[in-house]
Amino acid sequence: MSAAAALIVLRADPGVSVTELGRRVGLTQSAAVRMVAGLEREALVERRRTVGGVHAGEAIPVRRRKIHGPAGRP
């Protein structure tokens, strides 16, 4: 559920820091980093390092993926 909420947040606010993303979806910073790493492995987000190194990074959505319901219906 947190991953879906994170994608919604990123759609509305691309470039939010991973720490802030975690706060918005109710995760600790370390849990948010793990979640974003999973989304990055799935090629749903791209993580970029920020200048200054204050944040763990920022995450931006990279593409839309169609999610199909039963029997392949959108």
Phi and psi restraints in degrees (range 20) as a CNS / XPLOR table:
assign (resid 1 and name C) (resid 2 and name N)
       (resid 2 and name CA) (resid 2 and name C) 1.0 -62.9 20.0 2
assign (resid 2 and name N) (resid 2 and name CA)
       (resid 2 and name C) (resid 3 and name N) 1.0 -35.6 20.0 2
assign (resid 2 and name C) (resid 3 and name N)
       (resid 3 and name CA) (resid 3 and name C) 1.0 -64.2 20.0 2
assign (resid 3 and name N) (resid 3 and name CA)
       (resid 3 and name C) (resid 4 and name N) 1.0 -42.7 20.0 2
assign (resid 3 and name C) (resid 4 and name N)
       (resid 4 and name CA) (resid 4 and name C) 1.0 -63.6 20.0 2
assign (resid 4 and name N) (resid 4 and name CA)
       (resid 4 and name C) (resid 5 and name N) 1.0 -43.1 20.0 2
assign (resid 4 and name C) (resid 5 and name N)
       (resid 5 and name CA) (resid 5 and name C) 1.0 -63.8 20.0 2
assign (resid 5 and name N) (resid 5 and name CA)
       (resid 5 and name C) (resid 6 and name N) 1.0 -38.8 20.0 2
assign (resid 5 and name C) (resid 6 and name N)
       (resid 6 and name CA) (resid 6 and name C) 1.0 -63.0 20.0 2
assign (resid 6 and name N) (resid 6 and name CA)
       (resid 6 and name C) (resid 7 and name N) 1.0 -41.6 20.0 2
assign (resid 6 and name C) (resid 7 and name N)
       (resid 7 and name CA) (resid 7 and name C) 1.0 -64.4 20.0 2
assign (resid 7 and name N) (resid 7 and name CA)
       (resid 7 and name C) (resid 8 and name N) 1.0 -35.5 20.0 2
assign (resid 7 and name C) (resid 8 and name N)
       (resid 8 and name CA) (resid 8 and name C) 1.0 -65.9 20.0 2
assign (resid 8 and name N) (resid 8 and name CA)
       (resid 8 and name C) (resid 9 and name N) 1.0 -44.4 20.0 2
assign (resid 8 and name C) (resid 9 and name N)
       (resid 9 and name CA) (resid 9 and name C) 1.0 -61.4 20.0 2
assign (resid 9 and name N) (resid 9 and name CA)
       (resid 9 and name C) (resid 10 and name N) 1.0 -44.4 20.0 2
assign (resid 9 and name C) (resid 10 and name N)
       (resid 10 and name CA) (resid 10 and name C) 1.0 -66.4 20.0 2
assign (resid 10 and name N) (resid 10 and name CA)
       (resid 10 and name C) (resid 11 and name N) 1.0 -32.6 20.0 2
assign (resid 10 and name C) (resid 11 and name N)
       (resid 11 and name CA) (resid 11 and name C) 1.0 -64.7 20.0 2
assign (resid 11 and name N) (resid 11 and name CA)
       (resid 11 and name C) (resid 12 and name N) 1.0 -39.5 20.0 2
assign (resid 11 and name C) (resid 12 and name N)
       (resid 12 and name CA) (resid 12 and name C) 1.0 -80.4 20.0 2
assign (resid 12 and name N) (resid 12 and name CA)
       (resid 12 and name C) (resid 13 and name N) 1.0 -29.5 20.0 2
assign (resid 12 and name C) (resid 13 and name N)
       (resid 13 and name CA) (resid 13 and name C) 1.0 -141.0 20.0 2
assign (resid 13 and name N) (resid 13 and name CA)
       (resid 13 and name C) (resid 14 and name N) 1.0 68.8 20.0 2
assign (resid 13 and name C) (resid 14 and name N)
       (resid 14 and name CA) (resid 14 and name C) 1.0 -60.8 20.0 2
assign (resid 14 and name N) (resid 14 and name CA)
       (resid 14 and name C) (resid 15 and name N) 1.0 140.2 20.0 2
assign (resid 14 and name C) (resid 15 and name N)
       (resid 15 and name CA) (resid 15 and name C) 1.0 92.7 20.0 2
assign (resid 15 and name N) (resid 15 and name CA)
       (resid 15 and name C) (resid 16 and name N) 1.0 2.5 20.0 2
assign (resid 15 and name C) (resid 16 and name N)
       (resid 16 and name CA) (resid 16 and name C) 1.0 -63.0 20.0 2
assign (resid 16 and name N) (resid 16 and name CA)
       (resid 16 and name C) (resid 17 and name N) 1.0 146.8 20.0 2
assign (resid 16 and name C) (resid 17 and name N)
       (resid 17 and name CA) (resid 17 and name C) 1.0 -67.9 20.0 2
assign (resid 17 and name N) (resid 17 and name CA)
       (resid 17 and name C) (resid 18 and name N) 1.0 155.9 20.0 2
assign (resid 17 and name C) (resid 18 and name N)
       (resid 18 and name CA) (resid 18 and name C) 1.0 -61.7 20.0 2
assign (resid 18 and name N) (resid 18 and name CA)
       (resid 18 and name C) (resid 19 and name N) 1.0 -39.5 20.0 2
assign (resid 18 and name C) (resid 19 and name N)
       (resid 19 and name CA) (resid 19 and name C) 1.0 -61.5 20.0 2
assign (resid 19 and name N) (resid 19 and name CA)
       (resid 19 and name C) (resid 20 and name N) 1.0 -46.6 20.0 2
assign (resid 19 and name C) (resid 20 and name N)
       (resid 20 and name CA) (resid 20 and name C) 1.0 -66.4 20.0 2
assign (resid 20 and name N) (resid 20 and name CA)
       (resid 20 and name C) (resid 21 and name N) 1.0 -39.0 20.0 2
assign (resid 20 and name C) (resid 21 and name N)
       (resid 21 and name CA) (resid 21 and name C) 1.0 -58.9 20.0 2
assign (resid 21 and name N) (resid 21 and name CA)
       (resid 21 and name C) (resid 22 and name N) 1.0 -46.2 20.0 2
assign (resid 21 and name C) (resid 22 and name N)
       (resid 22 and name CA) (resid 22 and name C) 1.0 -59.6 20.0 2
assign (resid 22 and name N) (resid 22 and name CA)
       (resid 22 and name C) (resid 23 and name N) 1.0 -43.6 20.0 2
assign (resid 22 and name C) (resid 23 and name N)
       (resid 23 and name CA) (resid 23 and name C) 1.0 -59.7 20.0 2
assign (resid 23 and name N) (resid 23 and name CA)
       (resid 23 and name C) (resid 24 and name N) 1.0 -42.7 20.0 2
assign (resid 23 and name C) (resid 24 and name N)
       (resid 24 and name CA) (resid 24 and name C) 1.0 -67.9 20.0 2
assign (resid 24 and name N) (resid 24 and name CA)
       (resid 24 and name C) (resid 25 and name N) 1.0 -28.4 20.0 2
assign (resid 24 and name C) (resid 25 and name N)
       (resid 25 and name CA) (resid 25 and name C) 1.0 -104.8 20.0 2
assign (resid 25 and name N) (resid 25 and name CA)
       (resid 25 and name C) (resid 26 and name N) 1.0 6.1 20.0 2
assign (resid 25 and name C) (resid 26 and name N)
       (resid 26 and name CA) (resid 26 and name C) 1.0 82.8 20.0 2
assign (resid 26 and name N) (resid 26 and name CA)
       (resid 26 and name C) (resid 27 and name N) 1.0 32.8 20.0 2
assign (resid 26 and name C) (resid 27 and name N)
       (resid 27 and name CA) (resid 27 and name C) 1.0 -117.3 20.0 2
assign (resid 27 and name N) (resid 27 and name CA)
       (resid 27 and name C) (resid 28 and name N) 1.0 154.6 20.0 2
assign (resid 27 and name C) (resid 28 and name N)
       (resid 28 and name CA) (resid 28 and name C) 1.0 -70.0 20.0 2
assign (resid 28 and name N) (resid 28 and name CA)
       (resid 28 and name C) (resid 29 and name N) 1.0 166.6 20.0 2
assign (resid 28 and name C) (resid 29 and name N)
       (resid 29 and name CA) (resid 29 and name C) 1.0 -60.5 20.0 2
assign (resid 29 and name N) (resid 29 and name CA)
       (resid 29 and name C) (resid 30 and name N) 1.0 -44.1 20.0 2
assign (resid 29 and name C) (resid 30 and name N)
       (resid 30 and name CA) (resid 30 and name C) 1.0 -67.3 20.0 2
assign (resid 30 and name N) (resid 30 and name CA)
       (resid 30 and name C) (resid 31 and name N) 1.0 -37.4 20.0 2
assign (resid 30 and name C) (resid 31 and name N)
       (resid 31 and name CA) (resid 31 and name C) 1.0 -67.1 20.0 2
assign (resid 31 and name N) (resid 31 and name CA)
       (resid 31 and name C) (resid 32 and name N) 1.0 -36.7 20.0 2
assign (resid 31 and name C) (resid 32 and name N)
       (resid 32 and name CA) (resid 32 and name C) 1.0 -65.4 20.0 2
assign (resid 32 and name N) (resid 32 and name CA)
       (resid 32 and name C) (resid 33 and name N) 1.0 -40.3 20.0 2
assign (resid 32 and name C) (resid 33 and name N)
       (resid 33 and name CA) (resid 33 and name C) 1.0 -60.7 20.0 2
assign (resid 33 and name N) (resid 33 and name CA)
       (resid 33 and name C) (resid 34 and name N) 1.0 -44.6 20.0 2
assign (resid 33 and name C) (resid 34 and name N)
       (resid 34 and name CA) (resid 34 and name C) 1.0 -63.9 20.0 2
assign (resid 34 and name N) (resid 34 and name CA)
       (resid 34 and name C) (resid 35 and name N) 1.0 -41.9 20.0 2
assign (resid 34 and name C) (resid 35 and name N)
       (resid 35 and name CA) (resid 35 and name C) 1.0 -63.4 20.0 2
assign (resid 35 and name N) (resid 35 and name CA)
       (resid 35 and name C) (resid 36 and name N) 1.0 -46.0 20.0 2
assign (resid 35 and name C) (resid 36 and name N)
       (resid 36 and name CA) (resid 36 and name C) 1.0 -64.2 20.0 2
assign (resid 36 and name N) (resid 36 and name CA)
       (resid 36 and name C) (resid 37 and name N) 1.0 -37.3 20.0 2
assign (resid 36 and name C) (resid 37 and name N)
       (resid 37 and name CA) (resid 37 and name C) 1.0 -60.8 20.0 2
assign (resid 37 and name N) (resid 37 and name CA)
       (resid 37 and name C) (resid 38 and name N) 1.0 -40.2 20.0 2
assign (resid 37 and name C) (resid 38 and name N)
       (resid 38 and name CA) (resid 38 and name C) 1.0 -65.5 20.0 2
assign (resid 38 and name N) (resid 38 and name CA)
       (resid 38 and name C) (resid 39 and name N) 1.0 -42.6 20.0 2
assign (resid 38 and name C) (resid 39 and name N)
       (resid 39 and name CA) (resid 39 and name C) 1.0 -65.5 20.0 2
assign (resid 39 and name N) (resid 39 and name CA)
       (resid 39 and name C) (resid 40 and name N) 1.0 -33.2 20.0 2
assign (resid 39 and name C) (resid 40 and name N)
       (resid 40 and name CA) (resid 40 and name C) 1.0 -69.1 20.0 2
assign (resid 40 and name N) (resid 40 and name CA)
       (resid 40 and name C) (resid 41 and name N) 1.0 -40.9 20.0 2
assign (resid 40 and name C) (resid 41 and name N)
       (resid 41 and name CA) (resid 41 and name C) 1.0 -60.1 20.0 2
assign (resid 41 and name N) (resid 41 and name CA)
       (resid 41 and name C) (resid 42 and name N) 1.0 -34.1 20.0 2
assign (resid 41 and name C) (resid 42 and name N)
       (resid 42 and name CA) (resid 42 and name C) 1.0 -82.9 20.0 2
assign (resid 42 and name N) (resid 42 and name CA)
       (resid 42 and name C) (resid 43 and name N) 1.0 2.1 20.0 2
assign (resid 42 and name C) (resid 43 and name N)
       (resid 43 and name CA) (resid 43 and name C) 1.0 61.1 20.0 2
assign (resid 43 and name N) (resid 43 and name CA)
       (resid 43 and name C) (resid 44 and name N) 1.0 33.0 20.0 2
assign (resid 43 and name C) (resid 44 and name N)
       (resid 44 and name CA) (resid 44 and name C) 1.0 -95.9 20.0 2
assign (resid 44 and name N) (resid 44 and name CA)
       (resid 44 and name C) (resid 45 and name N) 1.0 -25.3 20.0 2
assign (resid 44 and name C) (resid 45 and name N)
       (resid 45 and name CA) (resid 45 and name C) 1.0 -136.1 20.0 2
assign (resid 45 and name N) (resid 45 and name CA)
       (resid 45 and name C) (resid 46 and name N) 1.0 162.9 20.0 2
assign (resid 45 and name C) (resid 46 and name N)
       (resid 46 and name CA) (resid 46 and name C) 1.0 -124.5 20.0 2
assign (resid 46 and name N) (resid 46 and name CA)
       (resid 46 and name C) (resid 47 and name N) 1.0 130.0 20.0 2
assign (resid 46 and name C) (resid 47 and name N)
       (resid 47 and name CA) (resid 47 and name C) 1.0 -97.4 20.0 2
assign (resid 47 and name N) (resid 47 and name CA)
       (resid 47 and name C) (resid 48 and name N) 1.0 133.6 20.0 2
assign (resid 47 and name C) (resid 48 and name N)
       (resid 48 and name CA) (resid 48 and name C) 1.0 -126.0 20.0 2
assign (resid 48 and name N) (resid 48 and name CA)
       (resid 48 and name C) (resid 49 and name N) 1.0 139.5 20.0 2
assign (resid 48 and name C) (resid 49 and name N)
       (resid 49 and name CA) (resid 49 and name C) 1.0 -76.4 20.0 2
assign (resid 49 and name N) (resid 49 and name CA)
       (resid 49 and name C) (resid 50 and name N) 1.0 142.6 20.0 2
assign (resid 49 and name C) (resid 50 and name N)
       (resid 50 and name CA) (resid 50 and name C) 1.0 -94.5 20.0 2
assign (resid 50 and name N) (resid 50 and name CA)
       (resid 50 and name C) (resid 51 and name N) 1.0 153.4 20.0 2
assign (resid 50 and name C) (resid 51 and name N)
       (resid 51 and name CA) (resid 51 and name C) 1.0 -72.0 20.0 2
assign (resid 51 and name N) (resid 51 and name CA)
       (resid 51 and name C) (resid 52 and name N) 1.0 135.2 20.0 2
assign (resid 51 and name C) (resid 52 and name N)
       (resid 52 and name CA) (resid 52 and name C) 1.0 101.2 20.0 2
assign (resid 52 and name N) (resid 52 and name CA)
       (resid 52 and name C) (resid 53 and name N) 1.0 -21.1 20.0 2
assign (resid 52 and name C) (resid 53 and name N)
       (resid 53 and name CA) (resid 53 and name C) 1.0 66.1 20.0 2
assign (resid 53 and name N) (resid 53 and name CA)
       (resid 53 and name C) (resid 54 and name N) 1.0 18.1 20.0 2
assign (resid 53 and name C) (resid 54 and name N)
       (resid 54 and name CA) (resid 54 and name C) 1.0 -71.9 20.0 2
assign (resid 54 and name N) (resid 54 and name CA)
       (resid 54 and name C) (resid 55 and name N) 1.0 -40.7 20.0 2
assign (resid 54 and name C) (resid 55 and name N)
       (resid 55 and name CA) (resid 55 and name C) 1.0 -97.4 20.0 2
assign (resid 55 and name N) (resid 55 and name CA)
       (resid 55 and name C) (resid 56 and name N) 1.0 160.5 20.0 2
assign (resid 55 and name C) (resid 56 and name N)
       (resid 56 and name CA) (resid 56 and name C) 1.0 -69.7 20.0 2
assign (resid 56 and name N) (resid 56 and name CA)
       (resid 56 and name C) (resid 57 and name N) 1.0 -14.9 20.0 2
assign (resid 56 and name C) (resid 57 and name N)
       (resid 57 and name CA) (resid 57 and name C) 1.0 141.4 20.0 2
assign (resid 57 and name N) (resid 57 and name CA)
       (resid 57 and name C) (resid 58 and name N) 1.0 174.9 20.0 2
assign (resid 57 and name C) (resid 58 and name N)
       (resid 58 and name CA) (resid 58 and name C) 1.0 -119.9 20.0 2
assign (resid 58 and name N) (resid 58 and name CA)
       (resid 58 and name C) (resid 59 and name N) 1.0 155.5 20.0 2
assign (resid 58 and name C) (resid 59 and name N)
       (resid 59 and name CA) (resid 59 and name C) 1.0 -124.2 20.0 2
assign (resid 59 and name N) (resid 59 and name CA)
       (resid 59 and name C) (resid 60 and name N) 1.0 136.9 20.0 2
assign (resid 59 and name C) (resid 60 and name N)
       (resid 60 and name CA) (resid 60 and name C) 1.0 -130.2 20.0 2
assign (resid 60 and name N) (resid 60 and name CA)
       (resid 60 and name C) (resid 61 and name N) 1.0 144.0 20.0 2
assign (resid 60 and name C) (resid 61 and name N)
       (resid 61 and name CA) (resid 61 and name C) 1.0 -68.9 20.0 2
assign (resid 61 and name N) (resid 61 and name CA)
       (resid 61 and name C) (resid 62 and name N) 1.0 140.5 20.0 2
assign (resid 61 and name C) (resid 62 and name N)
       (resid 62 and name CA) (resid 62 and name C) 1.0 -108.7 20.0 2
assign (resid 62 and name N) (resid 62 and name CA)
       (resid 62 and name C) (resid 63 and name N) 1.0 -24.7 20.0 2
assign (resid 62 and name C) (resid 63 and name N)
       (resid 63 and name CA) (resid 63 and name C) 1.0 -164.3 20.0 2
assign (resid 63 and name N) (resid 63 and name CA)
       (resid 63 and name C) (resid 64 and name N) 1.0 162.2 20.0 2
assign (resid 63 and name C) (resid 64 and name N)
       (resid 64 and name CA) (resid 64 and name C) 1.0 -93.2 20.0 2
assign (resid 64 and name N) (resid 64 and name CA)
       (resid 64 and name C) (resid 65 and name N) 1.0 144.8 20.0 2
assign (resid 64 and name C) (resid 65 and name N)
       (resid 65 and name CA) (resid 65 and name C) 1.0 -124.8 20.0 2
assign (resid 65 and name N) (resid 65 and name CA)
       (resid 65 and name C) (resid 66 and name N) 1.0 127.3 20.0 2
assign (resid 65 and name C) (resid 66 and name N)
       (resid 66 and name CA) (resid 66 and name C) 1.0 -69.9 20.0 2
assign (resid 66 and name N) (resid 66 and name CA)
       (resid 66 and name C) (resid 67 and name N) 1.0 133.4 20.0 2
assign (resid 66 and name C) (resid 67 and name N)
       (resid 67 and name CA) (resid 67 and name C) 1.0 -109.0 20.0 2
assign (resid 67 and name N) (resid 67 and name CA)
       (resid 67 and name C) (resid 68 and name N) 1.0 122.1 20.0 2
assign (resid 67 and name C) (resid 68 and name N)
       (resid 68 and name CA) (resid 68 and name C) 1.0 -99.8 20.0 2
assign (resid 68 and name N) (resid 68 and name CA)
       (resid 68 and name C) (resid 69 and name N) 1.0 144.9 20.0 2
assign (resid 68 and name C) (resid 69 and name N)
       (resid 69 and name CA) (resid 69 and name C) 1.0 -86.1 20.0 2
assign (resid 69 and name N) (resid 69 and name CA)
       (resid 69 and name C) (resid 70 and name N) 1.0 -160.5 20.0 2
assign (resid 69 and name C) (resid 70 and name N)
       (resid 70 and name CA) (resid 70 and name C) 1.0 -56.8 20.0 2
assign (resid 70 and name N) (resid 70 and name CA)
       (resid 70 and name C) (resid 71 and name N) 1.0 143.2 20.0 2
assign (resid 70 and name C) (resid 71 and name N)
       (resid 71 and name CA) (resid 71 and name C) 1.0 60.2 20.0 2
assign (resid 71 and name N) (resid 71 and name CA)
       (resid 71 and name C) (resid 72 and name N) 1.0 25.9 20.0 2
assign (resid 71 and name C) (resid 72 and name N)
       (resid 72 and name CA) (resid 72 and name C) 1.0 75.0 20.0 2
assign (resid 72 and name N) (resid 72 and name CA)
       (resid 72 and name C) (resid 73 and name N) 1.0 12.2 20.0 2
assign (resid 72 and name C) (resid 73 and name N)
       (resid 73 and name CA) (resid 73 and name C) 1.0 -82.4 20.0 2
assign (resid 73 and name N) (resid 73 and name CA)
       (resid 73 and name C) (resid 74 and name N) 1.0 135.9 20.0 2
